[in-house]
Amino acid sequence: MTAQEHVLDAVLRAQGVLADYIEPGPRDSAQTLSRLYAIFADDKLTKAVNVLNLEAVGAAMAEAETAIRSPISPLYNRTSR
């Protein structure tokens, strides 16, 4: 499973937990929090989020490097008319 798939799976499972919680009837907030914690306190999920963050940082750095190296419009010369 890819990092993106791990994160998506966790979000979908958490949505299911929250959907159960808002159903009519008695609610057990402690149990709901325990179920959410079990989803999000997963080492594989933490690793997947870290991988996605590193990919995003790498992409941002590459974009910034490209922007620095790209030609910039010539500076306006105030002495020429």
Secondary structure, DSSP 8 states (H G I E B T S, - for coil): --HHHHHHHHHHHHHHHHHHHHSSS---HHHHHHHHHHHHT-HHHHHHHHHHHHHHHHHHHHHHHHHHHS-------TT--
